[in-house]
Amino acid sequence: MKSNLTYLGNKEILKEHKVGFLCSRKVPAEIILKTYDWVIEQREKGVCIISGFHSKIEKDVFHYLLKGEQPIILVLARGMFKRVPACLQKEVEKSRLLIISPFQDSNRRMTKENAIIRNKYIIEISDELKAPYVSKNGILNKLLKEQNTIA
């Protein structure tokens, strides 16, 4: 993708089978519960999940993943953290979290455009993709169609 990728953490995680997780922001309740069941199953199997973990449901998925031991990849929609949040730093130190930024450090704000670039990168490096809910007219739906990925 880009040559200006910045990494923080265990780059060996990139060799794992990676399941990309993307989801529209507004999700029906029945999808949320199924997604929680899915992520708990993935955690128990030790599956590496890669996501931006930015929307409410993505944050919930990240919360469930942190209770396990499996590797996790967080892709930022901005430049790398100047100060890594303590909860993330602990996981980086355990060598189970890799944080990636496809943006220059000077890019400090997450924007819709950055989120699209981030999501394209997630799709590109994932071995498979999980998108439990994609809004019919949403940005994610458009992106998945452009990337020839089944929505």
QUICOR-V99132 format. One record per pair of residues at least 24 apart in sequence whose C-alpha atoms are under 10 Angstrom apart, sorted by the first residue. I is the first residue (numbers start at 0). GAP is how many residues later the second one is. If there is no record, write none. Layout:
i=I gap=GAP
i=I gap=GAP
This chain:
i=0 gap=101
i=0 gap=116
i=0 gap=119
i=0 gap=120
i=0 gap=123
i=0 gap=124
i=1 gap=100
i=1 gap=101
i=1 gap=119
i=2 gap=99
i=2 gap=100
i=3 gap=97
i=3 gap=98
i=3 gap=99
i=3 gap=100
i=3 gap=101
i=4 gap=74
i=4 gap=75
i=4 gap=95
i=4 gap=96
i=4 gap=97
i=4 gap=98
i=4 gap=99
i=4 gap=100
i=5 gap=69
i=5 gap=70
i=5 gap=73
i=5 gap=74
i=5 gap=93
i=5 gap=94
i=5 gap=95
i=5 gap=96
i=5 gap=97
i=5 gap=98
i=5 gap=99
i=6 gap=68
i=6 gap=73
i=6 gap=91
i=6 gap=92
i=6 gap=93
i=6 gap=94
i=6 gap=95
i=7 gap=66
i=7 gap=72
i=7 gap=73
i=7 gap=76
i=7 gap=81
i=7 gap=84
i=7 gap=85
i=7 gap=87
i=7 gap=89
i=7 gap=90
i=7 gap=91
i=7 gap=92
i=7 gap=93
i=8 gap=64
i=8 gap=80
i=8 gap=82
i=8 gap=83
i=8 gap=84
i=8 gap=85
i=8 gap=86
i=8 gap=87
i=8 gap=88
i=8 gap=89
i=8 gap=90
i=8 gap=91
i=9 gap=61
i=9 gap=62
i=9 gap=63
i=9 gap=82
i=9 gap=83
i=9 gap=84
i=9 gap=85
i=9 gap=86
i=9 gap=87
i=9 gap=88
i=9 gap=89
i=10 gap=62
i=10 gap=84
i=10 gap=85
i=10 gap=86
i=10 gap=87
i=10 gap=88
i=10 gap=89
i=11 gap=59
i=11 gap=83
i=11 gap=84
i=11 gap=86
i=12 gap=35
i=12 gap=57
i=12 gap=58
i=12 gap=59
i=12 gap=60
i=12 gap=82
i=12 gap=83
i=12 gap=84
i=12 gap=85
i=13 gap=34
i=13 gap=36
i=13 gap=57
i=13 gap=58
i=13 gap=59
i=13 gap=84
i=13 gap=111
i=13 gap=112
i=15 gap=31
i=15 gap=32
i=15 gap=33
i=15 gap=55
i=15 gap=56
i=15 gap=110
i=15 gap=111
i=16 gap=30
i=16 gap=31
i=16 gap=32
i=16 gap=33
i=16 gap=108
i=16 gap=109
i=16 gap=110
i=16 gap=111
i=17 gap=29
i=17 gap=30
i=17 gap=31
i=17 gap=32
i=17 gap=33
i=17 gap=53
i=17 gap=54
i=17 gap=55
i=17 gap=104
i=17 gap=107
i=17 gap=108
i=17 gap=109
i=17 gap=110
i=17 gap=111
i=18 gap=28
i=18 gap=29
i=18 gap=30
i=18 gap=31
i=18 gap=32
i=18 gap=53
i=18 gap=54
i=18 gap=103
i=18 gap=104
i=18 gap=106
i=18 gap=107
i=18 gap=108
i=18 gap=109
i=18 gap=110
i=18 gap=111
i=19 gap=28
i=19 gap=29
i=19 gap=30
i=19 gap=31
i=19 gap=32
i=19 gap=53
i=19 gap=99
i=19 gap=101
i=19 gap=102
i=19 gap=103
i=19 gap=104
i=19 gap=105
i=19 gap=106
i=19 gap=107
i=19 gap=108
i=19 gap=109
i=19 gap=110
i=19 gap=111
i=20 gap=28
i=20 gap=29
i=20 gap=30
i=20 gap=31
i=20 gap=32
i=20 gap=37
i=20 gap=40
i=20 gap=98
i=20 gap=101
i=20 gap=102
i=20 gap=105
i=20 gap=107
i=20 gap=108
i=20 gap=109
i=20 gap=110
i=20 gap=111
i=21 gap=28
i=21 gap=29
i=21 gap=30
i=21 gap=31
i=21 gap=32
i=21 gap=33
i=21 gap=35
i=21 gap=36
i=21 gap=97
i=21 gap=100
i=21 gap=101
i=21 gap=107
i=21 gap=108
i=21 gap=109
i=21 gap=110
i=21 gap=111
i=21 gap=112
i=21 gap=118
i=21 gap=122
i=22 gap=28
i=22 gap=30
i=22 gap=31
i=22 gap=32
i=22 gap=33
i=22 gap=34
i=22 gap=35
i=22 gap=107
i=22 gap=108
i=22 gap=109
i=22 gap=110
i=22 gap=111
i=22 gap=112
i=22 gap=117
i=22 gap=118
i=23 gap=31
i=23 gap=32
i=23 gap=33
i=23 gap=34
i=23 gap=107
i=23 gap=108
i=23 gap=109
i=23 gap=110
i=23 gap=111
i=23 gap=112
i=23 gap=114
i=23 gap=115
i=23 gap=116
i=23 gap=117
i=24 gap=29
i=24 gap=30
i=24 gap=31
i=24 gap=32
i=24 gap=33
i=24 gap=108
i=24 gap=109
i=24 gap=110
i=24 gap=113
i=24 gap=115
i=25 gap=29
i=25 gap=30
i=25 gap=31
i=25 gap=107
i=25 gap=108
i=25 gap=109
i=25 gap=112
i=26 gap=29
i=26 gap=30
i=26 gap=105
i=26 gap=106
i=26 gap=107
i=26 gap=108
i=27 gap=105
i=30 gap=26
i=30 gap=101
i=30 gap=102
i=31 gap=25
i=31 gap=28
i=31 gap=29
i=31 gap=100
i=31 gap=101
i=33 gap=98
i=34 gap=25
i=34 gap=26
i=34 gap=95
i=34 gap=96
i=34 gap=97
i=34 gap=98
i=35 gap=24
i=35 gap=25
i=35 gap=28
i=36 gap=24
i=36 gap=27
i=37 gap=92
i=37 gap=94
i=38 gap=24
i=38 gap=25
i=38 gap=26
i=39 gap=24
i=39 gap=25
i=39 gap=27
i=39 gap=28
i=40 gap=24
i=41 gap=26
i=41 gap=28
i=42 gap=24
i=42 gap=25
i=42 gap=26
i=42 gap=27
i=42 gap=28
i=42 gap=29
i=43 gap=24
i=43 gap=25
i=43 gap=26
i=44 gap=24
i=44 gap=25
i=45 gap=24
i=45 gap=25
i=45 gap=26
i=46 gap=24
i=46 gap=25
i=47 gap=24
i=47 gap=25
i=47 gap=48
i=47 gap=49
i=47 gap=78
i=48 gap=24
i=48 gap=25
i=48 gap=77
i=48 gap=79
i=48 gap=80
i=48 gap=81
i=49 gap=24
i=49 gap=25
i=49 gap=47
i=49 gap=48
i=49 gap=49
i=49 gap=72
i=49 gap=73
i=49 gap=75
i=49 gap=76
i=49 gap=79
i=50 gap=24
i=50 gap=25
i=50 gap=67
i=50 gap=68
i=50 gap=70
i=50 gap=71
i=50 gap=72
i=50 gap=75
i=51 gap=24
i=51 gap=25
i=51 gap=47
i=51 gap=48
i=51 gap=49
i=51 gap=63
i=51 gap=66
i=51 gap=67
i=51 gap=70
i=53 gap=56
i=53 gap=61
i=65 gap=25
i=65 gap=30
i=65 gap=31
i=67 gap=28
i=68 gap=25
i=68 gap=27
i=68 gap=28
i=69 gap=26
i=69 gap=27
i=70 gap=24
i=70 gap=25
i=70 gap=26
i=70 gap=27
i=71 gap=24
i=71 gap=25
i=71 gap=26
i=71 gap=27
i=72 gap=24
i=72 gap=25
i=72 gap=26
i=72 gap=27
i=72 gap=49
i=73 gap=24
i=73 gap=25
i=73 gap=26
i=73 gap=27
i=73 gap=48
i=74 gap=24
i=74 gap=25
i=74 gap=26
i=74 gap=27
i=74 gap=40
i=74 gap=43
i=74 gap=44
i=74 gap=46
i=74 gap=47
i=75 gap=24
i=75 gap=25
i=75 gap=26
i=75 gap=27
i=75 gap=34
i=75 gap=38
i=75 gap=39
i=75 gap=41
i=75 gap=42
i=75 gap=43
i=76 gap=24
i=76 gap=25
i=76 gap=26
i=76 gap=30
i=76 gap=31
i=76 gap=32
i=76 gap=33
i=76 gap=34
i=76 gap=35
i=76 gap=36
i=76 gap=37
i=76 gap=38
i=76 gap=39
i=76 gap=40
i=76 gap=41
i=76 gap=42
i=77 gap=24
i=77 gap=25
i=77 gap=26
i=77 gap=27
i=77 gap=28
i=77 gap=29
i=77 gap=30
i=77 gap=31
i=77 gap=32
i=77 gap=33
i=77 gap=36
i=77 gap=37
i=77 gap=39
i=77 gap=40
i=78 gap=24
i=78 gap=25
i=78 gap=26
i=78 gap=27
i=78 gap=28
i=78 gap=29
i=78 gap=30
i=78 gap=31
i=78 gap=35
i=79 gap=24
i=79 gap=25
i=79 gap=26
i=79 gap=27
i=79 gap=28
i=80 gap=24
i=80 gap=27
i=81 gap=26
i=111 gap=27
i=114 gap=24
i=114 gap=25
i=115 gap=24
i=115 gap=27
i=116 gap=26
i=118 gap=24
i=118 gap=25
i=119 gap=24
i=119 gap=26
i=119 gap=27
i=122 gap=24
i=122 gap=26
